[in-house]
Amino acid sequence: MKQFIALLAMAMLTAAGAVAETIWVNGNKITGTTTLSTGGGTVSYNATTRVLTINNVVCNRSGSNNNGIDCKDVTNLFIKMSGTNSMTANNASAMVCGGIVSLEIVSGTTTFISTAGSQNAIGMYNCNLTITGAGTLNLQSTNSHALQGREGTNNVWLQIAKCNFTSAQNGIYNLKKLSIGSSAATPTVERGLKQTTNIHFNAHTSSSYAHVASVTTISTDNDYIN
């Protein structure tokens, strides 16, 4: 139901004519329908359906605001990633997003890494983010939180087969709502959102940090978390 509502909202925005302005992938500016080769793989974007497809791309970015994927000014977007993708940003975020975003790890393994600076693997700016797919997503931040709501109101739906969080600070930080589970592949979670088979949080650099912190509401399909 949660995913249906998110997709319905996307469809309504599309019907209203809300057009994605600019997307950046590995330093490439995307403003319309296009296909390009970058980082040893391919990136394609359909401006009509708002689907961004990334296959086997290795991204290494460095410097403030040189994010691996930047779609924080886009109203709504579907991102589909297949194969082996590695998005690494030094002193920047591997991905920043805003609006309504559906990130699907279709197959293989995608890794978002932020090194140096107080940056995140995924930084959210007034964003509703749904993460789905049969593949594996690794989120890593050397100095900060793996996934963080940075500005505005941010909500996350985790409906992916497997997701690993590795961070110096909190795994997930500063959200209005975190929802876990889907009818297609419900992740197994433990009370308190500790280590699980599908959603895994690695050790932090300090005991003062938690797997999840500053999240107003946490819910799961199977009601494991109060």
N, C-alpha and C positions, 0 to 999 in steps of 0.2 A: 504494500500500500504506500509506504513512504517513497519508494522509487517511482511508483506511478504518479504520485502528486508532483514530484520533481520533474518528471518528463512532461506532464501536462502543463506545468508552468513554462517549460521551455517551448512547447508547442504554441502556447498563447503569445509568448514574446515573439516567436517567429512570425505568427500570423499578423502581429501588430507592426511587423517590419523592422524590429530591432536588429541592427546589423553590427556584427563584430567589426571593430575598427582596426586594431592592430594586434597581431600575435607575433612573438619572437621565439624562435627555436634555434638554439646554438648560434646566436648572433645573426640569424637570418630573419628579416622583416617580412611578415606575411600579411597582405592586405586583401587578397582575393584568391579565387580558385587557382591552385598552382601545385606542381610537383617538383621537388628538388632533391638533389643528392647532397648529403652533409654527414660528417662524422662516420663515414664508411657505410651509411645506410640511406634510407629514403624518408622523406617527409612529404605528405600530401595534404592539401586542405580543400574542402568543398565548401565554398562560401554560401551555397544555397541550403545545404543540410547542416552546416556548421560542424562538420566532422573533421577533426584533425587526426591523421593517421601517421604513426611513427613506427618505423621498422628497423631494428638493428642499428641504432644510432649511438655512437660514443661521443659524448659532449664534455669538453673541458673548458670552462669559462673562468676568468679571473678578474677581480676588481669590483668595486661597489656597483650594484645594480646590473652587473653582467650576469643575469640569471640564466639558467639552462633553458627553462621554458617560462615565458612571461605572458600571462593572459589575464592580468589583474584588472585591465580596463575593458574586458570583453563582457558583454551582457550575458550570453549563454553559449556554452561550448561542449561538444562531445569529443573526448580525447581517447583514441584507441591505440594501444601500444602492444606490439608483437615481437617475438624473438628475444634477443638479448640487448637491452638498452641500458646505458650508464650515463646518467646526467650528473656531472660533478661541477660544483661552483666553489671557487676559492674567494672568501670574503663576500659571498653573495648566496642567494638561495638557489637550490636546484630547480625549484618551481615556485612561482608566485601566481595566485589566482584570485579572481573576484567574480561576482555575479553568480550564475548557476552553472556549475561545472560537473560533468560526469566523466570520471577517469576510469577507463576499463583496461585492465591488464588481460588482454585476450589470451595470450599464451606466453610461455617462456618466463624470463625474469627481468624485471625492471628495477634499477637501483637509483635512488636520488641521494646524493651526498653533498653536504655543505661543509667545507673546511675553512677554518680561520674566521675571525669576526663573530659577532653575535647573530648569526643567520641560521635559518632552518632548512631542513630538507624540503618541506613545503610550508610556505608562508601564505596565510589567507587574509584577504582584505574585503570584508563585508561579503562573505562568500558562503554559498550552500554547495558543499562538495560531497558527491557520492562516489565511492571507490568500489568497483566491482571487478569481476573477471575470474577466470580459471587459473590464471598465472600467479606468480609470486611478486610481491612488491616489498622492497627493502628501503626503509627511510633512515638515513644516518645524518647526525649532526655532531661535528667534533666539539663545538664549544657551546651549543645552545640546545633548544628543544627540537625534537624531530619534526613534529607537526605543531604549528602555532597559529592561533588567530591573532593577527597583528593589529588590525584596525577594524572598527565596526562590529557588527554582529555576525558570528560565524557558526555554522552547523556542519557536522560531518556524519555521514552514514557509511559505516564499514560493512560491505557486503561481499568482500573478496574471499577467495579460497584461502589465501595465506598472506599475512603481512607481518613483517619484522621491524621493530623499532629499536634503534641504537642511538643513544644520545648522551651528551655530557650532563644535560639537565633533565627536565621532564620529557617523557615520551610524547604525550599529548598535552597541550597547554592552552588555556584561555579560550574556551568555546562556550557558546550558549547551550548547545545540545550535542551529545554524542550518542548515536544509535548504532547498534551492532546486530547484524543478522539479516537474512533474506530467505525467501521461500526456496530459492534455487540451491543455495549452499549455506546453511546456517552455521556460522563459526561457533565452536565450543568455547565457552568462557566460564571462568570461575567467579564466585562471589568476590567482589572487590577488584575485579579486573586484573588478576595476577597472571602468572605465566599460563599460557594455554597452547593447545595444539596449533590453532590457526592464527591467533593474534598473540605475538610473542614480543615481550619487552626485555631487552638485555640490560645488564647492570649499568648503573649510573656512576659518575665519578664521585658523588657525595651522597650520603644517606639522607641528606636534607631534601633530596628530590624524590619524586614519585613517578610511577608509570603514567598516571593521569592526575592533573592538578588544575584547579581553577576552571572546572567544567560545571555549569549550573545544573544540568540534567543529564543523567546517563540512563539509557534504556536498552533492553534487548528483547528479541522476539520471544525468547523462552523465559524471560523475567528472572534471570539468575542474579541480576544486580538490583538492589533496592533503590 
